[in-house]
């Protein structure tokens, strides 16, 4: 799953008939003067300028400027672009029409175990947390869509009446269609606003998370997802995400900062165990990673190369618990090829490698790992009878010897 920035989210909304303000993205303030010649709304509307980056709490950080004319928007863009916030250099700004509106609502569609859940409230905006008890819910079972009658009833429960309830039901249906057809994990619109005189709705701000493994179904997904951690995804993270989207099984890779213990675990459970063990011993991880579901060896090789490319690592923890169906020998072949490539590129110098694994063909896989000692790798290999997290302790204790 991955978040997308505001502009591509708005394009998805427009595709499914969800109204949004007129908007555009710029990389320099000078572009606005030129763009205003062919976008009349830039000179005729009140404008808002936002940093178009993966930064939370933009308003509090001064990265949202309101009630601007064109000259004010140009000045705001000049002040914003190039500014460094939370280790991110702001390279883009979103300039949008600032719509007059009477009320702000909250609308969300998100994935849950039973299928999907629609959340609706007459209280939107920055104070929604203070009015969370007003949020009404409708559960939509897997492979189902909400009926118009169900959406009308949800709107009535949330306090909408007469014609307004009808219109809210229609906009909710469009958001659900966007969610369902675009393989979304969640779409949260806050606020959904309305100018009652014209009965004009618009999604002023939204957070959209998509299932990026479904990208092959969406040739129009030309955007780049952003990280959950308030920063753009790195090229290596994007590369692994792209591989993950087209293989059987699963690969995950997230880079951290300042850690010197790299992780290449088999499965999410092992990833958490190893990360917790490292932190409990007062150290920092260099990354999160996992391979699971019996991925092909070439994919595991690619993941291994990325993990081995992490800077300043002292230890590399490989493996995990006892696999049910993941072929230990096959996936270890991929890891071994990745280790060899990394070593040939001058990486892994001074890095101790620690391996623990069990499962189908474990003896052959572990023996192949042991043979790397003859190629100059500082590698330590353990089988299923060694407690899972003991190798983390062994790695850190080895520094004292």
ZAKEKOL-698028 format. One line per field, with one value per residue (C-alpha): x, y, z; residue in three letters. Coordinates in steps of 0.02 Angstrom, whole numbers, always signed. Layout:
# ZAKEKOL-698028
c1 <- c(X,...) $
c2 <- c(Y,...) $
c3 <- c(Z,...) $
rest <- c(ALA,...) $
//
This chain:
# ZAKEKOL-698028
c1 <- c(+0,+60,-2,-9,+8,-139,-132,-139,-274,-376,-352,-425,-572,-604,-599,-742,-846,-794,-783,-618,-559,-467,-285,-111,+63,+214,+401,+443,+349,+382,+272,+117,+130,+135,+1,-117,-127,-217,-299,-420,-464,-289,-335,-521,-517,-451,-306,-224,-43,+15,+181,+153,+260,+237,+239,+113,+40,+75,-39,+48,+217,+167,+162,-19,-56,-237,-338,-213,-227,-109,+32,+12,+19,+178,+258,+200,+272,+439,+448,+396,+491,+667,+629,+692,+569,+584,+734,+630,+672,+507,+517,+332,+185,+1,-98,-286,-446,-503,-688,-816,-919,-1050,-1011,-875,-909,-806,-811,-702,-702,-577,-537,-584,-583,-766,-746,-759,-823,-898,-884,-986,-1008,-1084,-933,-775,-613,-476,-597,-662,-574,-676,-836,-791,-949,-1048,-967,-1091,-1036,-1095,-1008,-1005,-967,-831,-882,-1031,-1077,-1189,-1364,-1434,-1558,-1417,-1321,-1476,-1503,-1320,-1340,-1498,-1408,-1270,-1398,-1420,-1599,-1706,-1615,-1448,-1456,-1490,-1339,-1227,-1279,-1231,-1059,-1029,-1069,-943,-808,-847,-834,-664,-610,-672,-611,-443,-389,-384,-347,-426,-493,-517,-591,-580,-658,-791,-868,-1028,-1083,-1269,-1328,-1260,-1266,-1085,-981,-791,-658,-541,-415,-393,-276,-277,-189,-181,-132,+21,+32,-120,-27,-26,-215,-200,-99,-147,-58,+87,+115,+248,+186,+254,+318,+220,+360,+337,+467,+475,+511,+693,+740,+784,+616,+526,+626,+576,+395,+393,+459,+335,+192,+231,+285,+207,+248,+300,+450,+459,+598,+601,+761,+796,+929,+1078,+1059,+1205,+1114,+1034,+888,+841,+709,+590,+414,+337,+339,+526,+551,+464,+555,+725,+687,+625,+778,+895,+805,+795,+984,+1005,+1048,+965,+906,+962,+803,+643,+633,+547,+527,+383,+260,+398,+453,+566,+752,+789,+673,+755,+923,+867,+808,+974,+1071,+970,+995,+1182,+1192,+1139,+1276,+1380,+1311,+1409,+1295,+1172,+1036,+964,+823,+683,+574,+529,+447,+291,+310,+444,+590,+740,+866,+788,+770,+945,+1010,+941,+1017,+1186,+1188,+1146,+1284,+1411,+1362,+1373,+1545,+1605,+1551,+1656,+1512,+1499,+1677,+1690,+1508,+1468,+1327,+1212,+1093,+955,+821,+717,+594,+588,+764,+842,+995,+1045,+1011,+1107,+1253,+1260,+1270,+1412,+1512,+1523,+1656,+1774,+1739,+1793,+1624,+1619,+1463,+1388,+1251,+1124,+981,+806,+872,+945,+816,+758,+825,+982,+1082,+1050,+1128,+1271,+1302,+1313,+1415,+1540,+1592,+1661,+1775) $
c2 <- c(+0,+176,+353,+469,+656,+776,+814,+633,+600,+743,+669,+504,+598,+690,+524,+460,+618,+680,+871,+955,+1137,+1197,+1164,+1143,+1097,+1209,+1188,+1374,+1532,+1605,+1472,+1551,+1709,+1608,+1485,+1626,+1672,+1509,+1471,+1613,+1549,+1600,+1783,+1771,+1665,+1676,+1554,+1435,+1377,+1215,+1123,+973,+852,+707,+815,+799,+950,+1068,+1205,+1212,+1216,+1368,+1268,+1314,+1494,+1552,+1697,+1746,+1838,+1792,+1905,+1837,+1659,+1698,+1769,+1621,+1500,+1593,+1579,+1396,+1317,+1264,+1274,+1125,+1050,+883,+836,+867,+1003,+1071,+1053,+1073,+1178,+1148,+1304,+1285,+1384,+1428,+1389,+1484,+1360,+1354,+1190,+1059,+872,+715,+566,+411,+240,+116,-68,-177,-365,-383,-282,-93,+35,+204,+340,+501,+652,+827,+889,+900,+997,+1009,+979,+810,+719,+821,+763,+582,+522,+601,+487,+360,+198,+80,-88,-149,-336,-401,-403,-291,-111,+0,+29,+204,+169,+119,+278,+385,+301,+332,+516,+528,+445,+574,+715,+763,+800,+807,+858,+873,+690,+640,+737,+672,+495,+527,+598,+455,+330,+414,+406,+222,+187,+273,+169,+5,+27,+105,-31,+92,+45,+205,+371,+503,+670,+804,+921,+884,+1056,+1126,+1295,+1276,+1412,+1322,+1151,+1131,+999,+985,+880,+1013,+895,+708,+568,+423,+256,+132,-50,-27,-213,-184,-60,-183,-157,+31,+92,+272,+266,+376,+450,+404,+346,+425,+349,+327,+416,+594,+585,+533,+351,+319,+247,+80,+75,+111,-24,-157,-97,-117,-295,-335,-281,-414,-571,-712,-689,-528,-412,-260,-134,+28,+124,+198,+322,+307,+119,+0,-168,-218,-340,-467,-572,-703,-641,-497,-587,-616,-435,-373,-497,-446,-260,-271,-371,-241,-97,-189,-205,-19,-20,+49,-42,+19,-40,-140,-283,-448,-584,-706,-814,-907,-766,-809,-814,-670,-557,-604,-571,-395,-363,-428,-307,-160,-213,-237,-61,+21,+136,+109,-61,-175,-327,-409,-520,-648,-776,-806,-940,-1111,-1091,-1188,-1185,-1057,-1155,-1110,-1172,-1074,-910,-931,-953,-780,-708,-789,-717,-546,-560,-608,-461,-342,-406,-390,-208,-176,-181,-282,-239,-268,-328,-484,-590,-689,-822,-921,-1019,-1177,-1251,-1348,-1390,-1299,-1414,-1380,-1195,-1175,-1276,-1163,-1014,-1095,-1117,-927,-930,-999,-844,-723,-684,-661,-769,-862,-991,-1066,-1188,-1202,-1255,-1083,-962,-839,-679,-755,-710,-526,-546,-648,-510,-371,-477,-514,-331,-356,-498) $
c3 <- c(+0,-34,-21,-170,-171,-183,-369,-430,-301,-377,-550,-490,-414,-577,-670,-561,-557,-385,-397,-350,-359,-514,-479,-551,-491,-516,-488,-500,-454,-626,-705,-629,-734,-893,-839,-793,-977,-1017,-848,-814,-642,-583,-607,-568,-409,-233,-223,-102,-116,-33,-28,-141,-40,+80,+235,+375,+464,+320,+385,+555,+468,+365,+204,+162,+114,+97,+25,-108,-273,-415,-354,-178,-245,-341,-184,-78,-205,-205,-15,-14,-158,-111,+75,+175,+300,+391,+283,+126,+2,-66,-255,-301,-249,-282,-327,-315,-323,-147,-149,-47,+50,+187,+273,+289,+298,+323,+205,+205,+122,+189,+181,+330,+358,+308,+147,+148,+272,+228,+361,+350,+463,+451,+549,+444,+442,+572,+717,+657,+800,+924,+839,+804,+891,+747,+618,+551,+469,+334,+308,+127,+114,-1,-186,-149,-184,-78,-141,-163,-23,+95,+56,+82,+250,+298,+252,+359,+506,+489,+500,+317,+263,+104,-55,+33,+88,-92,-155,-16,-63,-245,-203,-81,-219,-334,-200,-172,-359,-359,-208,-282,-460,-421,-298,-154,+25,+90,+29,+164,+110,+243,+212,+83,+62,-10,-72,-37,-154,-305,-220,-273,-186,-190,-108,-37,+40,+36,+87,-36,-12,-156,-171,-280,-315,-427,-537,-683,-695,-710,-860,-817,-648,-701,-529,-402,-230,-72,+88,+249,+338,+279,+142,-41,-77,-121,-292,-208,-118,-281,-371,-244,-246,-435,-423,-284,-398,-529,-435,-339,-156,-74,-58,+56,+82,+183,+217,+388,+443,+559,+587,+566,+575,+410,+403,+269,+357,+289,+327,+421,+588,+581,+527,+684,+797,+730,+734,+913,+965,+889,+973,+1141,+1139,+1114,+928,+771,+616,+445,+360,+362,+237,+210,+80,+97,+1,-94,-212,-360,-325,-445,-347,-182,-265,-310,-132,-64,-174,-107,+74,+46,-28,+135,+200,+357,+404,+521,+526,+407,+484,+360,+374,+495,+573,+503,+333,+287,+97,+52,-23,+86,-42,-186,-92,-18,-195,-233,-75,-112,-288,-216,-86,-219,-329,-182,-135,-315,-310,-155,-32,+130,+180,+368,+376,+478,+407,+522,+456,+544,+451,+443,+318,+154,+91,+239,+250,+70,+90,+252,+183,+30,+147,+245,+85,+69,+204,+72,-35,+100,+180,+368,+385,+533,+497,+619,+598,+671,+841,+876,+950,+819,+897,+973,+819,+853,+1024,+949,+821,+949,+1071,+931,+934,+1109,+1059) $
rest <- c(UNK,UNK,UNK,UNK,UNK,UNK,UNK,UNK,UNK,UNK,UNK,UNK,UNK,UNK,UNK,UNK,UNK,UNK,UNK,UNK,UNK,UNK,UNK,UNK,UNK,UNK,UNK,UNK,UNK,UNK,UNK,UNK,UNK,UNK,UNK,UNK,UNK,UNK,UNK,UNK,UNK,UNK,UNK,UNK,UNK,UNK,UNK,UNK,UNK,UNK,UNK,UNK,UNK,UNK,UNK,UNK,UNK,UNK,UNK,UNK,UNK,UNK,UNK,UNK,UNK,UNK,UNK,UNK,UNK,UNK,UNK,UNK,UNK,UNK,UNK,UNK,UNK,UNK,UNK,UNK,UNK,UNK,UNK,UNK,UNK,UNK,UNK,UNK,UNK,UNK,UNK,UNK,UNK,UNK,UNK,UNK,UNK,UNK,UNK,UNK,UNK,UNK,UNK,UNK,UNK,UNK,UNK,UNK,UNK,UNK,UNK,UNK,UNK,UNK,UNK,UNK,UNK,UNK,UNK,UNK,UNK,UNK,UNK,UNK,UNK,UNK,UNK,UNK,UNK,UNK,UNK,UNK,UNK,UNK,UNK,UNK,UNK,UNK,UNK,UNK,UNK,UNK,UNK,UNK,UNK,UNK,UNK,UNK,UNK,UNK,UNK,UNK,UNK,UNK,UNK,UNK,UNK,UNK,UNK,UNK,UNK,UNK,UNK,UNK,UNK,UNK,UNK,UNK,UNK,UNK,UNK,UNK,UNK,UNK,UNK,UNK,UNK,UNK,UNK,UNK,UNK,UNK,UNK,UNK,UNK,UNK,UNK,UNK,UNK,UNK,UNK,UNK,UNK,UNK,UNK,UNK,UNK,UNK,UNK,UNK,UNK,UNK,UNK,UNK,UNK,UNK,UNK,UNK,UNK,UNK,UNK,UNK,UNK,UNK,UNK,UNK,UNK,UNK,UNK,UNK,UNK,UNK,UNK,UNK,UNK,UNK,UNK,UNK,UNK,UNK,UNK,UNK,UNK,UNK,UNK,UNK,UNK,UNK,UNK,UNK,UNK,UNK,UNK,UNK,UNK,UNK,UNK,UNK,UNK,UNK,UNK,UNK,UNK,UNK,UNK,UNK,UNK,UNK,UNK,UNK,UNK,UNK,UNK,UNK,UNK,UNK,UNK,UNK,UNK,UNK,UNK,UNK,UNK,UNK,UNK,UNK,UNK,UNK,UNK,UNK,UNK,UNK,UNK,UNK,UNK,UNK,UNK,UNK,UNK,UNK,UNK,UNK,UNK,UNK,UNK,UNK,UNK,UNK,UNK,UNK,UNK,UNK,UNK,UNK,UNK,UNK,UNK,UNK,UNK,UNK,UNK,UNK,UNK,UNK,UNK,UNK,UNK,UNK,UNK,UNK,UNK,UNK,UNK,UNK,UNK,UNK,UNK,UNK,UNK,UNK,UNK,UNK,UNK,UNK,UNK,UNK,UNK,UNK,UNK,UNK,UNK,UNK,UNK,UNK,UNK,UNK,UNK,UNK,UNK,UNK,UNK,UNK,UNK,UNK,UNK,UNK,UNK,UNK,UNK,UNK,UNK,UNK,UNK,UNK,UNK,UNK,UNK,UNK,UNK,UNK,UNK,UNK,UNK,UNK,UNK,UNK,UNK,UNK,UNK,UNK,UNK,UNK,UNK,UNK,UNK,UNK,UNK,UNK,UNK,UNK,UNK,UNK,UNK,UNK,UNK,UNK,UNK,UNK,UNK,UNK,UNK) $
//
